Amino acid sequence: MSVAHEDHYGPWTVEEVLALEEDRGQRRELMGDTLFMSPAPGTKHQRASLGLAMLLDAAIRSAGAPYEVLEAVNVVLPDGLFIPDIAVVDAAAAAGDPVAYDAEAVVLVVEIVSPSSAGRRIDRLLKPPYYAQAGIEHLWRFELEPGPALIVAELEAGRYADRIVAEAGRETLIEKPFSVELDPGRLVRPRG
């Protein structure tokens, strides 16, 4: 689905998308030359994102690894521009405070699956091949429905292979790219 924006109708380039004014109410991503826009995520989605980002940040600090955890940043791929929910990037690349990160600077992306049918297709089926083509070694997919679960995948022979499935109600140790123990159910629970 191509979406018109102001007076511009596709095709789009990465440069054109990055030149748009910042809009915290929606995400603008590019697959090939097609612009996709999605609304800001819901509360469970945001809880999962914040919780995962905090766990990853603590794990990176504990390991003394040269990475930084960022939420909702632009990642430039060979054939697109995505905004993963979480990206773990090279600290040296982050030091330059860029607007977008080249895929080479990204070690892990996390996609929290949107509840809409279009969002599920994009997060589960369309995005992974783009990330794989870009050579991003680790992809985590957090499923909100039917119950919270985290699927941990690694790049193998140009495709992602699922390695671990962490389910709600069970602490699961994930060792790559950083050692993190988590229960997906805890990440989406309201406080109090």
KAUR-V923199 format. One record per backbone hydrogen bond with DSSP energy under -0.5 kcal/mol. CO is the residue of the C=O (numbers start at 1). NH is the residue of the N-H. E is the energy in kcal/mol with one decimal. If there is no record, write none. Layout:
# KAUR-V923199
co | nh | e
CO | NH | E
CO | NH | E
This chain:
# KAUR-V923199
co | nh | e
5 | 8 | -2.7
7 | 9 | -0.5
8 | 5 | -2.4
13 | 17 | -2.1
14 | 18 | -2.7
15 | 19 | -1.3
16 | 20 | -0.5
17 | 20 | -1.2
23 | 26 | -1.2
25 | 40 | -1.4
27 | 29 | -0.5
27 | 38 | -1.9
29 | 36 | -3.3
30 | 32 | -0.6
30 | 81 | -2.3
31 | 33 | -0.5
31 | 34 | -2.2
33 | 12 | -2.3
33 | 35 | -0.5
34 | 31 | -2.4
35 | 3 | -0.9
36 | 29 | -2.9
38 | 27 | -2.8
42 | 46 | -2.2
43 | 47 | -2.7
44 | 48 | -2.6
45 | 49 | -2.4
46 | 50 | -2.6
47 | 51 | -2.7
48 | 52 | -2.7
49 | 53 | -2.6
50 | 54 | -2.4
51 | 55 | -2.3
52 | 56 | -2.9
53 | 57 | -2.5
54 | 58 | -2.3
55 | 59 | -2.2
56 | 60 | -2.5
57 | 61 | -2.4
58 | 62 | -2.5
59 | 63 | -2.0
60 | 64 | -1.0
60 | 65 | -1.9
65 | 67 | -1.8
66 | 91 | -2.4
68 | 89 | -2.7
70 | 87 | -2.9
73 | 84 | -0.5
74 | 101 | -2.7
75 | 77 | -0.5
75 | 82 | -2.3
76 | 103 | -1.6
77 | 80 | -1.2
79 | 32 | -2.6
80 | 77 | -2.6
81 | 30 | -3.2
82 | 75 | -2.9
84 | 72 | -0.7
84 | 73 | -0.5
85 | 72 | -1.2
86 | 110 | -2.6
87 | 70 | -2.6
87 | 89 | -0.7
88 | 107 | -2.8
88 | 108 | -1.2
89 | 68 | -2.6
90 | 94 | -2.0
91 | 95 | -1.7
92 | 96 | -0.6
93 | 96 | -0.8
93 | 98 | -0.5
94 | 97 | -2.0
99 | 74 | -0.7
101 | 76 | -3.0
102 | 105 | -2.1
103 | 106 | -1.9
105 | 90 | -2.6
107 | 138 | -1.3
108 | 88 | -2.7
109 | 140 | -2.7
110 | 85 | -1.1
110 | 86 | -1.6
111 | 113 | -0.7
111 | 142 | -2.7
116 | 120 | -2.5
117 | 121 | -2.0
118 | 122 | -2.3
119 | 123 | -2.8
120 | 124 | -2.5
121 | 125 | -2.2
121 | 126 | -1.8
122 | 127 | -2.7
125 | 129 | -0.6
126 | 130 | -0.8
127 | 130 | -0.7
127 | 131 | -2.2
128 | 132 | -2.8
129 | 133 | -2.5
130 | 134 | -1.6
131 | 135 | -0.5
131 | 136 | -2.0
132 | 135 | -1.5
135 | 137 | -0.6
137 | 155 | -2.5
138 | 109 | -1.8
139 | 153 | -2.6
140 | 111 | -2.6
140 | 142 | -0.5
141 | 143 | -0.7
141 | 151 | -2.9
142 | 113 | -2.7
142 | 144 | -0.5
143 | 149 | -1.9
148 | 168 | -1.5
149 | 143 | -3.1
150 | 152 | -0.6
150 | 166 | -3.0
151 | 141 | -2.7
151 | 153 | -0.5
152 | 163 | -3.7
152 | 164 | -1.5
153 | 139 | -2.2
154 | 161 | -2.7
156 | 159 | -1.5
159 | 156 | -3.7
161 | 154 | -2.1
164 | 152 | -2.9
165 | 167 | -0.5
166 | 150 | -2.7
167 | 170 | -1.4
172 | 174 | -0.5
172 | 182 | -2.2
174 | 180 | -3.1
178 | 180 | -0.6
180 | 174 | -3.3
182 | 172 | -2.6
183 | 186 | -1.2
183 | 187 | -0.9
184 | 188 | -0.6
185 | 188 | -0.8
185 | 189 | -0.6
186 | 189 | -0.5
